[in-house]
Amino acid sequence: MNDQPVSKTARTIGWVLSGLVILFLLFDGVIKLVPLQVVLDTSTKIGLPATVEFARLLGIITLGGAILYAIPRTSILGAILLTGLMGGAMATHLRIGSPLFSHILFGFYLGLLVWGGLWLRDLRVRALLPLMRG
């Protein structure tokens, strides 16, 4: 493992990035738990079941991943689960021919924020993904 501690600046930036992801995912999960009509309408448009039960299941999965990601002891597990969720979202949008940069790659952008925030704040992730040598 890297012997040097994470700098305060890197840790702060990492938590800001992670915080933005967590807030977005909490919002996304809650609107699926309710579920708002826009969730059901969007499910229909992208070929997913437009049922309250399915929307709530996605909400629970999203909230579960976000909560695991927010807790430092389980953040890596949360990041792995969220990566799978984002991959599924990307595949869904790819399958229906959604726009590349705004829809298909949105999960990729979110994944970069998930892992980038974690990399900046967690030495364990830096040990697994040594982006810099020094």
Secondary structure by P-SEA (a helix, b strand, c coil): cccccccaaaaaaaaaaaaaaaaaaaaaaaaaaaccaaaaaaaaaacccccaaaaaaaaaaaaaaaaaaacccaaaaaaaaaaaaaaaaaaaaaaaccccccccaaaaaaaaaaaaaaaaccaaaaaacccccc
